[in-house]
Amino acid sequence: MAADAAKLEPITYEFFTQAFVVYEEQVSDSRRQVTALSLLIGTLEQCKRISSENREALVHKCAGYSSRLLKKPDQCRAAYACSHLFWSASREADGPDGENVLLCLKRALKIANKAQEVSVSAGDAGSSSTGLFIEVLNKYLYFYSAGNQAVTPEILHGLMELIRNEMQASEMGVSAGVEAFYRSTLRHIQHQKSQGGQQSARYQLL
């Protein structure tokens, strides 16, 4: 980040390249991989002076690592974290890329579905997979609030309906924490509706 602030792009890129080498060769524990990848994604999001070509290569690396994490929930969270790389202020030269944001979110939702299938086959369906769906919904809402036109009310309606169905169909029920998480999300939507202005008008469609 210091190299980026000093407008030394070759050095910035080399730091990322060497960080990826360390990740591949020395970080084998799955929990440490999640932490390291989160740091890589967060740092790249804040770097503002990387050329489009180099940035695309680094984003592709991060996305590739996210898909190779051991656990499905970690893959899901890394996938929706990558969505910020296509929307952050560091993309000033190219502008926000709403379509690629949506692709990351769709990928996260697909992984959440896979995580649910694994839970069902293991006889452990319920809170964990439903909680992931709610996490993804909140990320969709973040970009909806930010004005991403690729995130439509229809998409949000479909995801909210999916969550409601999952909560009703769960034989063992969902945990109090997951229920509270979803109620909090619904309260956020209602709050946005009551604020007035353009943002309120967008949320009236939900």
Backbone as ProteinMPNN parsed JSONL, in Angstrom:
{"seq_chain_A": "MAADAAKLEPITYEFFTQAFVVYEEQVSDSRRQVTALSLLIGTLEQCKRISSENREALVHKCAGYSSRLLKKPDQCRAAYACSHLFWSASREADGPDGENVLLCLKRALKIANKAQEVSVSAGDAGSSSTGLFIEVLNKYLYFYSAGNQAVTPEILHGLMELIRNEMQASEMGVSAGVEAFYRSTLRHIQHQKSQGGQQSARYQLL", "coords_chain_A": {"N_chain_A": [[0.825, -1.199, 0.0], [2.004, 1.19, 0.693], [3.862, 1.443, -1.374], [2.068, 1.712, -3.466], [0.838, 4.133, -2.781], [3.005, 5.773, -3.195], [3.134, 5.778, -5.892], [4.54, 3.773, -7.213], [4.203, 1.564, -9.193], [5.41, -0.848, -10.384], [6.771, -1.911, -8.157], [4.695, -2.22, -6.337], [3.193, -4.18, -7.67], [5.041, -6.261, -7.65], [5.236, -6.784, -4.912], [2.676, -7.868, -4.44], [2.877, -10.112, -6.117], [4.911, -11.588, -4.838], [3.651, -12.009, -2.411], [1.607, -13.728, -3.193], [3.173, -15.929, -3.905], [4.196, -16.678, -1.392], [1.765, -17.326, -0.183], [0.988, -19.577, -1.718], [3.097, -21.381, -1.288], [3.684, -21.537, 1.444], [1.5, -21.26, 3.119], [-0.538, -23.427, 4.351], [-2.458, -24.319, 6.149], [-5.946, -24.336, 6.503], [-7.475, -22.371, 7.861], [-5.628, -20.314, 8.159], [-5.215, -19.747, 5.496], [-7.675, -18.582, 4.796], [-7.567, -16.213, 6.323], [-5.244, -15.016, 5.238], [-5.988, -14.687, 2.542], [-8.13, -12.942, 2.803], [-6.755, -10.67, 3.669], [-5.204, -10.154, 1.391], [-7.19, -9.605, -0.556], [-8.469, -7.392, 0.648], [-6.355, -5.546, 0.743], [-5.704, -5.214, -1.994], [-8.082, -4.072, -2.847], [-7.836, -1.506, -1.842], [-5.715, -0.356, -3.157], [-4.914, 2.12, -5.448], [-3.546, 2.824, -7.738], [-2.859, 0.978, -9.647], [-2.401, -0.361, -12.854], [-4.976, -1.115, -15.292], [-4.591, -3.575, -16.602], [-2.701, -4.957, -14.98], [-4.104, -4.964, -12.61], [-6.325, -6.518, -13.274], [-5.108, -9.009, -13.591], [-4.279, -9.527, -10.959], [-6.704, -9.538, -9.585], [-7.88, -11.749, -10.807], [-6.2, -13.75, -9.817], [-6.83, -13.667, -7.049], [-9.54, -14.398, -7.141], [-9.279, -16.974, -8.137], [-7.91, -18.26, -6.032], [-9.86, -18.084, -4.08], [-11.76, -19.908, -4.89], [-10.551, -22.259, -4.345], [-10.375, -22.705, -1.668], [-10.721, -24.726, 1.297], [-13.202, -25.22, 2.664], [-16.688, -24.963, 1.939], [-18.306, -22.761, 3.007], [-16.261, -20.872, 3.473], [-15.31, -20.513, 0.864], [-17.577, -19.325, -0.247], [-17.76, -16.873, 1.188], [-15.342, -15.701, 0.463], [-15.771, -15.416, -2.256], [-17.873, -13.512, -2.367], [-16.511, -11.437, -1.194], [-14.635, -10.811, -3.137], [-16.224, -9.443, -4.908], [-16.117, -6.764, -4.245], [-13.789, -5.894, -5.387], [-14.409, -5.179, -7.919], [-15.837, -2.896, -7.683], [-14.794, -0.928, -6.079], [-13.347, 2.244, -4.928], [-10.829, 2.292, -5.925], [-10.958, 1.667, -8.54], [-11.139, 3.903, -10.113], [-10.24, 4.749, -12.64], [-11.373, 2.986, -14.486], [-13.994, 2.793, -13.709], [-16.9, 1.594, -11.862], [-17.723, -1.888, -12.079], [-20.452, -3.28, -12.61], [-21.562, -5.64, -13.656], [-19.623, -7.663, -13.337], [-19.469, -7.599, -10.584], [-21.992, -8.653, -10.02], [-21.649, -11.222, -11.087], [-19.787, -12.288, -9.286], [-21.367, -12.318, -6.968], [-23.408, -14.064, -7.738], [-21.902, -16.354, -8.018], [-21.127, -16.726, -5.364], [-23.617, -17.284, -4.264], [-24.237, -19.653, -5.583], [-22.274, -21.328, -4.5], [-23.11, -21.285, -1.856], [-25.459, -22.718, -2.14], [-24.349, -25.207, -2.793], [-23.066, -25.722, -0.38], [-25.279, -26.06, 1.219], [-26.322, -28.423, 0.121], [-24.315, -30.221, 0.849], [-24.627, -30.109, 3.616], [-27.188, -31.183, 3.899], [-26.812, -33.797, 2.936], [-25.184, -34.693, 4.916], [-26.87, -34.818, 6.99], [-27.255, -32.522, 8.432], [-28.7, -30.183, 7.955], [-29.859, -26.782, 7.997], [-29.248, -24.141, 10.159], [-26.577, -23.245, 9.43], [-26.256, -23.23, 6.557], [-28.466, -21.67, 5.849], [-27.811, -19.301, 7.118], [-25.637, -18.546, 5.54], [-26.939, -17.919, 3.119], [-28.289, -15.631, 3.963], [-26.156, -13.943, 4.523], [-25.176, -13.582, 1.911], [-27.4, -12.306, 0.793], [-27.312, -9.876, 2.209], [-24.991, -8.816, 1.137], [-25.782, -8.477, -1.535], [-27.726, -6.507, -1.044], [-26.086, -4.429, -0.175], [-24.76, -3.655, -2.547], [-26.962, -3.015, -4.055], [-27.871, -0.769, -2.677], [-25.718, 0.83, -3.229], [-26.156, 1.523, -5.787], [-25.811, -0.222, -7.933], [-26.885, -1.182, -10.95], [-27.145, -3.693, -11.987], [-27.976, -5.326, -9.998], [-31.058, -6.21, -9.313], [-34.491, -5.526, -8.212], [-35.976, -7.86, -8.657], [-34.106, -9.925, -8.477], [-33.424, -9.7, -5.777], [-35.914, -10.19, -4.56], [-36.265, -12.874, -5.28], [-34.147, -14.101, -3.887], [-34.792, -13.505, -1.233], [-37.19, -14.891, -1.027], [-36.239, -17.481, -1.332], [-34.747, -17.73, 1.051], [-36.788, -17.489, 2.988], [-38.255, -19.796, 2.392], [-36.344, -21.752, 2.993], [-36.046, -21.393, 5.73], [-38.575, -22.094, 6.636], [-38.744, -24.725, 5.786], [-36.848, -26.143, 7.137], [-36.283, -28.915, 9.071], [-35.242, -29.15, 11.623], [-35.337, -26.613, 12.392], [-34.054, -23.222, 12.562], [-31.273, -21.549, 14.072], [-31.48, -19.273, 16.883], [-29.8, -17.157, 16.479], [-29.527, -17.01, 13.675], [-32.161, -16.456, 12.936], [-32.425, -13.949, 14.167], [-30.532, -12.545, 12.707], [-31.714, -12.503, 10.157], [-34.082, -11.104, 10.718], [-32.971, -8.656, 11.43], [-31.911, -7.904, 8.974], [-34.274, -7.543, 7.505], [-35.329, -5.414, 8.956], [-33.487, -3.468, 8.31], [-34.097, -3.086, 5.595], [-36.701, -2.03, 5.823], [-36.086, 0.29, 7.208], [-34.584, 1.697, 5.295], [-36.599, 2.196, 3.472], [-38.052, 4.115, 4.798], [-36.568, 6.419, 4.766], [-36.783, 8.371, 2.83], [-36.266, 10.203, -0.267], [-34.118, 9.334, -3.096], [-32.936, 6.877, -2.514], [-34.805, 5.697, -0.812], [-36.904, 5.424, -2.619], [-35.915, 3.437, -4.296], [-35.855, 1.295, -2.528], [-38.522, 0.978, -1.999], [-39.378, -0.731, -3.91], [-38.915, -3.223, -3.012]], "CA_chain_A": [[0.0, 0.0, 0.0], [2.924, 2.331, 0.687], [4.38, 1.554, -2.737], [0.971, 2.232, -4.288], [0.685, 5.555, -2.459], [4.152, 6.47, -3.775], [3.008, 5.638, -7.343], [5.585, 2.863, -7.685], [3.405, 0.4, -9.579], [6.167, -2.11, -10.498], [7.058, -2.433, -6.818], [3.402, -2.672, -5.806], [2.845, -5.449, -8.317], [5.977, -7.279, -7.181], [4.824, -7.16, -3.554], [1.541, -8.794, -4.58], [3.369, -11.368, -6.7], [5.624, -12.34, -3.801], [2.65, -12.427, -1.42], [0.955, -14.91, -3.754], [4.134, -17.034, -3.793], [4.176, -17.099, 0.011], [0.466, -17.984, 0.034], [0.97, -20.885, -2.357], [4.154, -22.28, -0.842], [3.897, -21.612, 2.882], [0.255, -21.193, 3.9], [-1.256, -24.668, 4.045], [-3.586, -24.459, 7.061], [-7.122, -23.731, 5.868], [-7.875, -21.139, 8.552], [-4.653, -19.282, 7.804], [-5.476, -19.378, 4.106], [-8.806, -17.645, 4.795], [-7.08, -14.934, 6.842], [-4.307, -14.433, 4.28], [-6.712, -14.263, 1.344], [-8.887, -11.742, 3.174], [-5.801, -9.559, 3.657], [-4.846, -9.868, -0.001], [-8.336, -8.955, -1.21], [-8.664, -6.072, 1.257], [-5.266, -4.66, 0.334], [-5.877, -4.91, -3.413], [-9.224, -3.162, -2.973], [-7.459, -0.147, -1.457], [-4.655, 0.157, -4.027], [-5.603, 2.966, -6.422], [-2.705, 3.259, -8.858], [-2.447, -0.182, -10.439], [-2.988, -0.299, -14.198], [-6.101, -2.026, -15.505], [-4.09, -4.896, -16.976], [-2.125, -5.601, -13.797], [-5.17, -5.166, -11.628], [-7.127, -7.66, -13.716], [-4.342, -10.228, -13.298], [-4.298, -9.748, -9.51], [-8.081, -9.914, -9.227], [-8.061, -13.129, -11.271], [-5.507, -14.597, -8.845], [-7.63, -13.713, -5.815], [-10.748, -15.182, -7.413], [-8.875, -18.37, -8.248], [-7.626, -18.783, -4.692], [-11.108, -18.183, -3.309], [-12.477, -21.122, -5.294], [-9.806, -23.437, -3.914], [-10.402, -22.86, -0.216], [-11.157, -26.072, 1.65], [-14.593, -25.316, 3.099], [-17.643, -24.227, 1.104], [-18.634, -21.434, 3.546], [-15.127, -19.972, 3.24], [-15.346, -20.191, -0.562], [-18.696, -18.402, -0.452], [-17.419, -15.547, 1.721], [-14.273, -15.139, -0.358], [-16.359, -15.032, -3.543], [-18.565, -12.216, -2.293], [-15.505, -10.408, -0.9], [-14.043, -10.422, -4.422], [-17.126, -8.528, -5.614], [-15.7, -5.382, -3.974], [-12.669, -5.545, -6.262], [-14.969, -4.637, -9.154], [-16.687, -1.75, -7.375], [-14.144, -0.029, -5.124], [-12.851, 3.534, -5.418], [-9.549, 2.083, -6.593], [-11.232, 1.481, -9.968], [-11.552, 5.206, -10.635], [-9.927, 4.884, -14.068], [-12.274, 2.163, -15.292], [-15.354, 2.89, -13.21], [-17.44, 0.358, -11.278], [-18.087, -2.941, -13.028], [-21.611, -3.89, -11.976], [-21.818, -6.995, -14.154], [-18.706, -8.595, -12.677], [-19.936, -7.676, -9.201], [-23.109, -9.598, -10.009], [-21.116, -12.566, -11.314], [-19.208, -12.741, -8.008], [-22.457, -12.601, -6.034], [-24.064, -15.289, -8.21], [-21.009, -17.456, -7.68], [-21.239, -16.932, -3.916], [-24.91, -17.933, -4.014], [-24.114, -21.035, -6.065], [-21.483, -22.062, -3.504], [-23.982, -21.453, -0.68], [-26.334, -23.853, -2.472], [-23.544, -26.425, -2.659], [-22.86, -25.936, 1.052], [-26.533, -26.603, 1.736], [-26.407, -29.819, -0.31], [-23.394, -30.981, 1.701], [-25.243, -30.194, 4.944], [-28.321, -32.11, 3.815], [-26.295, -35.16, 2.805], [-24.58, -35.06, 6.194], [-27.924, -34.801, 8.0], [-27.036, -31.36, 9.301], [-29.285, -29.01, 7.296], [-30.451, -25.818, 8.93], [-28.772, -22.789, 10.4], [-25.338, -22.825, 8.786], [-26.463, -22.888, 5.158], [-29.405, -20.544, 5.8], [-27.032, -18.114, 7.479], [-24.861, -18.139, 4.367], [-27.848, -17.249, 2.193], [-28.568, -14.291, 4.484], [-24.936, -13.169, 4.288], [-25.149, -13.212, 0.5], [-28.458, -11.301, 0.624], [-26.827, -8.589, 2.706], [-24.035, -8.28, 0.168], [-26.614, -7.973, -2.633], [-28.339, -5.245, -0.594], [-25.03, -3.412, -0.149], [-24.542, -3.142, -3.898], [-28.226, -2.387, -4.461], [-27.838, 0.575, -2.08], [-24.653, 1.59, -3.88], [-26.605, 1.926, -7.119], [-25.471, -1.182, -8.988], [-28.099, -1.459, -11.715], [-27.222, -5.121, -12.292], [-28.699, -5.949, -8.875], [-32.434, -5.755, -9.517], [-35.463, -5.962, -7.199], [-36.392, -9.234, -8.925], [-33.075, -10.794, -7.904], [-33.554, -9.641, -4.319], [-37.152, -10.886, -4.207], [-36.031, -14.306, -5.414], [-33.269, -14.552, -2.812], [-35.55, -13.43, 0.018], [-38.141, -15.997, -1.054], [-35.445, -18.679, -1.068], [-34.423, -17.766, 2.486], [-38.022, -17.788, 3.732], [-38.565, -21.215, 2.178], [-35.365, -22.546, 3.726], [-36.338, -21.287, 7.155], [-39.813, -22.836, 6.899], [-38.598, -26.143, 5.459], [-35.852, -26.787, 7.992], [-36.941, -29.805, 10.031], [-34.721, -28.89, 12.966], [-35.422, -25.19, 12.648], [-32.801, -22.472, 12.49], [-30.877, -21.042, 15.38], [-31.963, -17.936, 17.233], [-28.892, -16.186, 15.869], [-29.864, -16.872, 12.261], [-33.442, -15.741, 12.888], [-32.162, -12.547, 14.507], [-29.801, -11.995, 11.568], [-32.661, -12.226, 9.075], [-34.963, -10.008, 11.157], [-32.187, -7.43, 11.339], [-31.841, -7.555, 7.554], [-35.583, -7.003, 7.121], [-35.452, -4.083, 9.57], [-32.671, -2.555, 7.495], [-34.869, -2.77, 4.394], [-37.78, -1.122, 6.224], [-35.476, 1.577, 7.56], [-34.25, 2.385, 4.054], [-37.851, 2.659, 2.873], [-38.589, 5.261, 5.549], [-35.617, 7.534, 4.782], [-37.098, 9.393, 1.834], [-35.273, 10.427, -1.297], [-33.93, 8.352, -4.157], [-32.673, 5.562, -1.929], [-36.093, 5.176, -0.338], [-37.692, 5.022, -3.788], [-35.396, 2.132, -4.744], [-36.231, 0.255, -1.564], [-39.973, 0.747, -2.059], [-39.613, -1.8, -4.858], [-38.667, -4.516, -2.359]], "C_chain_A": [[0.868, 1.261, 0.0], [3.512, 2.543, -0.706], [3.321, 2.134, -3.663], [0.786, 3.727, -4.049], [1.815, 6.39, -3.064], [4.181, 6.375, -5.304], [4.137, 4.798, -7.945], [4.927, 1.544, -8.089], [4.223, -0.88, -9.744], [6.469, -2.745, -9.144], [5.781, -2.949, -6.173], [3.046, -4.039, -6.353], [3.754, -6.572, -7.838], [5.642, -7.728, -5.76], [3.654, -8.14, -3.604], [2.006, -10.144, -5.115], [4.058, -12.216, -5.646], [4.67, -12.801, -2.698], [1.916, -13.679, -1.904], [1.87, -16.137, -3.679], [4.151, -17.582, -2.373], [2.889, -17.853, 0.318], [0.487, -19.403, -0.5], [1.938, -21.875, -1.704], [4.199, -22.488, 0.665], [2.62, -21.585, 3.723], [-0.595, -22.406, 3.522], [-2.464, -24.886, 4.949], [-4.785, -23.7, 6.52], [-7.549, -22.425, 6.546], [-6.919, -19.998, 8.238], [-4.817, -18.832, 6.36], [-6.613, -18.365, 4.017], [-8.352, -16.268, 5.24], [-6.18, -14.243, 5.821], [-5.029, -13.913, 3.043], [-7.549, -13.021, 1.621], [-7.987, -10.506, 3.169], [-5.415, -9.168, 2.236], [-5.965, -9.121, -0.722], [-8.528, -7.541, -0.675], [-7.594, -5.079, 0.846], [-5.409, -4.251, -1.122], [-7.026, -3.93, -3.623], [-8.814, -1.718, -2.727], [-6.354, 0.453, -2.323], [-5.278, 0.864, -5.233], [-4.812, 3.227, -7.699], [-2.144, 2.094, -9.659], [-3.143, -0.116, -11.794], [-4.093, -1.341, -14.347], [-5.63, -3.445, -15.793], [-3.53, -5.641, -15.765], [-3.185, -5.892, -12.746], [-6.013, -6.378, -11.996], [-6.419, -8.974, -13.398], [-4.392, -10.555, -11.807], [-5.686, -10.162, -9.031], [-8.349, -11.355, -9.619], [-7.392, -14.109, -10.314], [-6.337, -14.765, -7.576], [-8.878, -14.577, -6.01], [-10.413, -16.666, -7.511], [-8.592, -18.999, -6.898], [-8.906, -18.978, -3.893], [-11.848, -19.473, -3.632], [-11.786, -22.39, -4.816], [-9.691, -23.557, -2.395], [-11.07, -24.179, 0.152], [-12.657, -26.165, 1.899], [-15.498, -24.434, 2.249], [-18.021, -22.863, 1.699], [-17.512, -20.422, 3.343], [-15.049, -19.569, 1.77], [-16.415, -19.144, -0.854], [-18.325, -16.994, -0.013], [-16.305, -14.893, 0.915], [-14.818, -14.674, -1.709], [-17.078, -13.699, -3.436], [-17.616, -11.1, -1.86], [-14.859, -9.907, -2.189], [-14.928, -9.446, -5.195], [-16.703, -7.075, -5.416], [-14.547, -4.944, -4.869], [-13.145, -4.954, -7.583], [-15.783, -3.355, -8.927], [-15.979, -0.654, -6.592], [-13.664, 1.253, -5.789], [-11.522, 3.399, -6.149], [-9.715, 1.835, -8.085], [-11.622, 2.798, -10.642], [-11.339, 5.319, -12.146], [-10.933, 4.145, -14.936], [-13.739, 2.305, -14.893], [-15.834, 1.566, -12.645], [-17.888, -0.615, -12.365], [-19.223, -3.761, -12.42], [-21.85, -5.323, -12.403], [-20.893, -8.013, -13.491], [-18.986, -8.692, -11.181], [-21.034, -8.73, -9.095], [-22.629, -11.032, -10.218], [-20.505, -13.134, -10.037], [-20.312, -13.131, -7.024], [-23.2, -13.874, -6.438], [-23.216, -16.512, -7.879], [-21.081, -17.771, -6.19], [-22.535, -17.662, -3.588], [-24.885, -19.393, -4.461], [-23.336, -21.889, -5.065], [-22.304, -22.283, -2.242], [-24.958, -22.606, -0.913], [-25.599, -25.181, -2.335], [-23.315, -26.763, -1.183], [-24.11, -26.527, 1.683], [-26.677, -28.079, 1.363], [-25.512, -30.714, 0.537], [-23.99, -31.173, 3.082], [-26.385, -31.199, 4.956], [-27.827, -33.549, 3.756], [-25.663, -35.649, 4.099], [-25.605, -35.089, 7.319], [-27.834, -33.623, 8.938], [-27.569, -30.091, 8.654], [-29.845, -28.06, 8.34], [-29.694, -24.52, 8.976], [-27.575, -22.372, 9.561], [-25.553, -22.405, 7.341], [-27.436, -21.72, 5.01], [-28.698, -19.246, 6.141], [-26.193, -17.612, 6.325], [-25.722, -17.404, 3.351], [-28.129, -15.814, 2.656], [-27.35, -13.389, 4.32], [-24.88, -12.683, 2.843], [-26.215, -12.15, 0.207], [-27.977, -9.933, 1.074], [-25.802, -7.974, 1.767], [-24.766, -7.76, -1.076], [-27.214, -6.621, -2.261], [-27.318, -4.111, -0.557], [-24.858, -2.799, -1.539], [-25.816, -2.531, -4.488], [-28.266, -0.955, -3.937], [-26.81, 1.462, -2.771], [-25.004, 1.988, -5.31], [-26.2, 1.009, -8.252], [-26.749, -1.613, -9.702], [-28.251, -2.932, -12.078], [-27.933, -5.898, -11.193], [-30.117, -5.4, -8.886], [-33.339, -6.188, -8.37], [-35.894, -7.41, -7.397], [-35.396, -10.23, -8.343], [-33.221, -10.856, -6.384], [-34.816, -10.359, -3.843], [-36.932, -12.397, -4.229], [-35.18, -14.848, -4.279], [-33.983, -14.531, -1.465], [-36.576, -14.555, 0.102], [-37.431, -17.316, -0.764], [-35.146, -18.818, 0.424], [-35.654, -18.108, 3.31], [-38.385, -19.269, 3.598], [-37.617, -22.115, 2.96], [-35.668, -22.538, 5.225], [-37.59, -22.082, 7.521], [-39.633, -24.337, 6.713], [-37.636, -26.883, 6.381], [-36.533, -27.607, 9.079], [-36.509, -29.527, 11.464], [-34.812, -27.417, 13.336], [-34.07, -24.522, 12.503], [-32.511, -21.88, 13.853], [-31.445, -19.643, 15.614], [-31.099, -16.859, 16.594], [-29.206, -15.936, 14.409], [-31.187, -16.123, 12.098], [-33.25, -14.257, 13.168], [-31.443, -11.838, 13.358], [-30.77, -11.618, 10.45], [-33.62, -11.093, 9.466], [-34.243, -8.663, 11.076], [-32.068, -6.951, 9.901], [-33.156, -6.951, 7.078], [-35.809, -5.619, 7.724], [-34.641, -3.058, 8.796], [-33.434, -2.131, 6.243], [-35.988, -1.783, 4.725], [-37.25, 0.261, 6.569], [-35.138, 2.376, 6.301], [-35.499, 2.929, 3.37], [-38.346, 3.944, 3.515], [-37.722, 6.508, 5.456], [-35.955, 8.658, 3.818], [-35.992, 9.511, 0.8], [-35.155, 9.264, -2.276], [-33.703, 6.949, -3.601], [-33.964, 4.912, -1.441], [-36.944, 4.679, -1.511], [-37.223, 3.672, -4.329], [-35.861, 1.026, -3.819], [-37.732, 0.028, -1.53], [-40.319, -0.392, -3.004], [-39.413, -3.182, -4.244], [-39.831, -4.906, -1.482]], "O_chain_A": [[0.514, 2.269, -0.612], [3.644, 3.678, -1.165], [3.626, 2.946, -4.538], [0.601, 4.496, -4.992], [1.622, 7.558, -3.403], [5.131, 6.832, -5.94], [4.622, 5.079, -9.04], [5.08, 0.532, -7.406], [3.776, -1.93, -9.282], [6.427, -3.967, -9.001], [5.788, -4.0, -5.533], [2.652, -4.94, -5.613], [3.303, -7.701, -7.64], [5.751, -8.911, -5.439], [3.651, -9.137, -2.881], [1.583, -11.192, -4.628], [3.823, -13.421, -5.562], [4.865, -13.868, -2.116], [1.637, -14.583, -1.116], [1.406, -17.248, -3.422], [4.123, -18.795, -2.167], [2.908, -18.885, 0.99], [0.056, -20.333, 0.182], [1.633, -23.061, -1.581], [4.703, -23.512, 1.126], [2.667, -21.862, 4.922], [-1.281, -22.404, 2.5], [-3.407, -25.573, 4.554], [-4.656, -22.543, 6.12], [-7.941, -21.476, 5.866], [-7.34, -18.854, 8.069], [-4.583, -17.667, 6.039], [-6.532, -17.402, 3.254], [-8.702, -15.264, 4.618], [-6.32, -13.048, 5.563], [-4.723, -12.827, 2.551], [-7.662, -12.145, 0.764], [-8.395, -9.432, 2.726], [-5.312, -7.983, 1.919], [-5.721, -8.13, -1.412], [-8.725, -6.602, -1.446], [-7.885, -3.904, 0.624], [-5.256, -3.076, -1.457], [-6.946, -3.054, -4.484], [-9.375, -0.803, -3.329], [-6.083, 1.651, -2.23], [-6.079, 0.271, -5.955], [-5.351, 3.795, -8.649], [-1.084, 2.206, -10.275], [-4.341, 0.156, -11.867], [-4.132, -2.327, -13.611], [-6.205, -4.408, -15.285], [-3.844, -6.811, -15.548], [-3.16, -6.93, -12.083], [-6.375, -7.174, -11.129], [-7.058, -9.942, -12.983], [-4.532, -11.718, -11.428], [-5.82, -11.034, -8.172], [-8.969, -12.103, -8.864], [-7.94, -15.174, -10.028], [-6.522, -15.881, -7.092], [-9.225, -15.386, -5.149], [-11.167, -17.513, -7.031], [-8.985, -20.137, -6.643], [-9.022, -19.928, -3.119], [-12.487, -20.065, -2.761], [-12.366, -23.475, -4.873], [-8.978, -24.429, -1.896], [-11.895, -24.691, -0.605], [-13.313, -27.082, 1.406], [-15.136, -23.315, 1.883], [-18.055, -21.881, 0.958], [-17.773, -19.25, 3.072], [-14.756, -18.415, 1.458], [-16.187, -18.2, -1.611], [-18.545, -16.031, -0.748], [-16.314, -13.68, 0.704], [-14.378, -13.655, -2.241], [-16.923, -12.841, -4.305], [-17.886, -9.93, -2.132], [-14.568, -8.718, -2.32], [-14.436, -8.704, -6.045], [-16.899, -6.245, -6.303], [-14.351, -3.748, -5.084], [-12.374, -4.302, -8.288], [-16.35, -2.8, -9.869], [-16.516, 0.446, -6.454], [-13.58, 1.355, -7.013], [-11.132, 4.288, -6.905], [-8.729, 1.796, -8.821], [-12.354, 2.798, -11.632], [-12.157, 5.912, -12.849], [-11.305, 4.628, -16.006], [-14.627, 1.966, -15.675], [-15.239, 0.523, -12.918], [-18.367, -0.212, -13.425], [-18.992, -4.798, -11.798], [-22.295, -6.142, -11.599], [-21.332, -9.103, -13.126], [-18.769, -9.741, -10.574], [-21.014, -9.583, -8.208], [-23.149, -11.956, -9.593], [-20.677, -14.315, -9.734], [-20.208, -14.144, -6.333], [-23.578, -14.672, -5.581], [-23.736, -17.565, -7.51], [-21.094, -18.937, -5.796], [-22.554, -18.552, -2.737], [-25.445, -20.263, -3.795], [-23.697, -23.038, -4.813], [-22.213, -23.341, -1.621], [-25.249, -23.376, 0.002], [-26.15, -26.157, -1.828], [-23.362, -27.926, -0.785], [-24.028, -27.381, 2.566], [-27.101, -28.892, 2.184], [-25.896, -31.825, 0.901], [-23.885, -32.251, 3.666], [-26.535, -31.971, 5.903], [-28.358, -34.42, 4.445], [-25.606, -36.851, 4.36], [-25.259, -35.351, 8.471], [-28.269, -33.691, 10.088], [-26.959, -29.03, 8.785], [-30.253, -28.475, 9.425], [-29.513, -23.864, 7.95], [-27.553, -21.262, 9.031], [-25.089, -21.34, 6.932], [-27.252, -20.87, 4.139], [-28.954, -18.211, 5.526], [-26.042, -16.405, 6.137], [-25.303, -16.394, 2.785], [-28.198, -14.896, 1.839], [-27.49, -12.205, 4.014], [-24.576, -11.519, 2.582], [-25.962, -11.205, -0.541], [-28.211, -8.936, 0.39], [-25.746, -6.754, 1.615], [-24.403, -6.712, -1.611], [-27.21, -5.695, -3.071], [-27.646, -2.966, -0.87], [-24.816, -1.578, -1.688], [-25.746, -1.632, -5.326], [-28.647, -0.035, -4.661], [-26.991, 2.674, -2.889], [-24.246, 2.701, -5.967], [-26.237, 1.411, -9.415], [-27.585, -2.317, -9.135], [-29.341, -3.379, -12.433], [-28.434, -6.998, -11.427], [-30.345, -4.25, -8.509], [-33.001, -7.113, -7.631], [-36.151, -8.117, -6.422], [-35.788, -11.255, -7.784], [-33.151, -11.929, -5.785], [-34.786, -11.06, -2.832], [-37.355, -13.11, -3.319], [-35.453, -15.93, -3.76], [-33.802, -15.435, -0.649], [-36.807, -15.109, 1.176], [-37.953, -18.165, -0.041], [-35.279, -19.903, 0.99], [-35.579, -18.923, 4.229], [-38.773, -19.912, 4.573], [-38.038, -23.125, 3.523], [-35.555, -23.564, 5.895], [-37.656, -22.676, 8.598], [-40.283, -25.134, 7.39], [-37.614, -28.113, 6.4], [-37.27, -27.068, 9.905], [-37.3, -29.65, 12.4], [-34.424, -27.012, 14.431], [-33.054, -25.196, 12.338], [-33.407, -21.732, 14.684], [-31.832, -18.939, 14.681], [-31.587, -15.794, 16.216], [-29.16, -14.797, 13.945], [-31.316, -15.261, 11.229], [-33.835, -13.409, 12.494], [-31.713, -10.672, 13.074], [-30.659, -10.541, 9.864], [-33.933, -10.228, 8.647], [-34.839, -7.654, 10.699], [-32.116, -5.751, 9.631], [-33.161, -5.967, 6.338], [-36.406, -4.751, 7.088], [-35.061, -1.911, 8.646], [-33.421, -0.958, 5.871], [-36.199, -0.813, 3.997], [-37.879, 1.275, 6.263], [-35.375, 3.583, 6.244], [-35.463, 3.998, 2.759], [-38.984, 4.767, 2.859], [-38.085, 7.55, 6.001], [-35.467, 9.777, 3.973], [-34.901, 8.971, 0.986], [-35.973, 8.345, -2.283], [-34.208, 5.963, -4.139], [-34.181, 3.716, -1.639], [-37.616, 3.652, -1.413], [-38.036, 2.858, -4.768], [-36.222, -0.059, -4.274], [-38.178, -1.023, -1.07], [-41.408, -0.96, -2.927], [-39.707, -4.194, -4.879], [-39.803, -5.964, -0.852]]}, "name": "protein", "num_of_chains": 1, "seq": "MAADAAKLEPITYEFFTQAFVVYEEQVSDSRRQVTALSLLIGTLEQCKRISSENREALVHKCAGYSSRLLKKPDQCRAAYACSHLFWSASREADGPDGENVLLCLKRALKIANKAQEVSVSAGDAGSSSTGLFIEVLNKYLYFYSAGNQAVTPEILHGLMELIRNEMQASEMGVSAGVEAFYRSTLRHIQHQKSQGGQQSARYQLL"}
